[in-house]
Amino acid sequence: MDEASPQPAPDPVPAGAAAWQELFAGSSARAILARIVEGDPLGLQSRCEQRVHSQSLLLEVRRLHMRTAAHVARHAGSYRGAPPLDVWVAEKVRKALGELLDEDDERGRQSELPELPRDERLLAIAAAVGMEPEGLARGLAAFNRSSHDVRSALCGMVLDRVSPSDWAVVNGVTADRAKTCVRRALWILGVRSDVDVDGLLSDADDGGDDGA
């Protein structure tokens, strides 16, 4: 056969295939963990941040990142390319998140002092409502099990500075209902003082008269 003859093009290597095969090589979960934490080649940090933000949770992203990395490292040896890596990693994030929420619930039932928050988002909430980090930490488990509208209201209007009128439109409720959700969220977190919700949200308000 003439070596100069055209040859069939090889099948393309799926994007990221070589990367994960190299990262997951070997049988030591400890070695794999070191590879996926150093430089975060799988983007676990951003995946965890996205999950926490999309679900409006008040959870230390650092904790979720480390637990997810541990799951990935532990199960990497059995991964063979299916399902797609993004789907497989997303499942590890989901499992890690479920474990952390369950552990926080159990810690609360046992009246154990929770770990003090270090995440800037959590500290921003404490500062905004005048709570000490210790007090906020005690209410996080209950908050993370509250309804999504309550969680979304606090994260959206207090953390992301979305105005009550804009949040209300996006969520199909009145501005009064939006503020009620924030008040409910504060109560669940353990805020017992009379917080001026209008004042708390005033920086985000666009100044329009929404009838609240």
N, C-alpha and C positions, 0 to 999 in steps of 0.2 A: 504494500500500500504506500502510495506517495505521501511522504510526511508533509508535503506542502499543500495537500488537499484540504479543503475547508473541513473543520471538525464541528460536530454539534456543540452548541454552547452549553456549558454545565448549568444545572439547575441553580437558580440563585439561592444563596444562603439567607435564610430569614434574618431580618434585622435584629441584632442583639444576640443571635444564637451563639456565635463564637464567644461573646462576652460572658454570657451566663455559664457556658460550659467551662470556661477558665475559672470563673469565680467559684463554681460549685465542685471543682475537681478535688479529689482526695476524699478520705473517709472521716476526717476530723472536723466535727462541728465547730470546735474552738477555732481552728484555722480558717474555716469558712466565715465564721462570725467576724474575725479580724479583718478579712478581705472586704466584707460588705459594709463594715462600719467605717473603715479607713477611706475617706474620700466620698463615701456614700454613692458608689457607682450605680446602684439600683434606684436612687432617688427616693429612698424610704422616708427621709425627713419631709420632703414636699408632699408625698402621698399621705403621710400621717396628718400633716397640717391641713390638707384638703379635706380629709375625712372628718376631722374635728370641726372644721369651719362649716362644712356642708350640713352637718348634723347639729350645729349650734350647741356644742358641748363645751363645758368649762372643765377641761382636762389638760394636764401637763403633756404637751406634745412630746417632750423628752421621754416620758414614761412609755408612751405608745410606740415611739420610735425604737426604743431599746427592746421592748417586748416583741415587736414585729420582727426585728432583726434576729432575735433568738429563735423565733418560729421558723423563719426562712433558713437559718443555719441548720436547725435540727432536722428539717425535712428536705434539705437540698439534695441529699444523696438519692432520693427516690424520684426526683423530678427528671423527666425525659423529654421535655419540650412541649408537652400538652397537659393542660390547656395552655393557651398563649401565656407568656411570662407575666404580662400585665394582669391578666385574670387570676393567675396563680398567686401573685403577690398581693393582689387586692383581697383575696380570701384570707391570707395570713394577717393582713391589717384588720379585717373584720373579726377574726378569731381573737387576736390580741386585744382589741377594743372590748369585746364581750367579757373577756377574762378580767380586765382591769375594772370594769364597771361592777362586775360581780364581787370582786375583792373589796372594792370600796363600800359596797352594800354590807358585806360581812363585817368589815371593820367598824362600820357604824352600829351594827347590831351588837357587837362586842364592846361598844363604847371605848374603842381604842382611839387614841389621839392620832388624827390623820397627819400625813406628811405635810409640812408647810409648803404652800405654793411658791414656786420660783419663776414660773412662766409669766412673761410680761403682761399677757392678756388678763391673767387672773389677778395680778397685782393692780392692774388698771381698774378692774371692777372694784376691788377693795378700796382703792383710793377714791373712786368716784362716789361711793356710797358711804364713805367714812367708817369702814370696818377695818379692824386689825386682820392681818393675814390668818391668824389662828382662828378667828371667828368665821371667816369666809371658808376656810378649809373644812369646817364641820358641816357646812351646808352644801358642799359640792355634790356629794353622792345623791342627795335628794333632788337637787336641781337637775342633774343629768338623767334622772328617771321621770322628770315632769313632762308634761305634754310638749309637743314640738312648738306649738304657737307661743307658749310661755318662754321656752328656751330661745326661740328665734327673736322674740321681741327684745329680750335683754341684750342678746349678742348684736342684733341689728341696730337697735337705737342707742344703746349705751356704748358698746365697743366700736361698732362700725360707723356710728354717728349718722345713721339714716334718720331723716326727720319722721316724726309720728305720722304726718300726713302721707308721706311717700311710702312708709312701711305699710300703712293701712290700705293704700291702693293696691300694692303688690299682693297683699294677703287677703284682699276682699273683705275687709272689715272697716268699721268706723275708727276715727282717730281716738274716740273715747275708749273703744275696745282695745286698741293698741296700748294705750296708757294703762288700762286695767291689767293687761298681760304683764307689763313691766312691774306694776305693783305686786302682782302675784309672784313673779320671779324673785323679787326682793324679799318677800315674806318667806318663801321657800329657802332662800339662802340664809335666813336668820336675821334679817334686818327688822328690828322691832320699833325703832324710832320712827317718828313721822317724817318720812323723806318727802321733800318737795319734788315730785316727779316732773312737774312742768319746768322747774328750774334745772333739774338734772338733764332734761332733754333739750333745754333751750338753745344750746350751742348748735344742735343739729337741725333745729326747726328752721324752715325756709322763710318764716315770717308770715306765711299766708294764713288767712282765717279759715280753718277747716271745720269750724263749728264746734270744736271740743269745749 
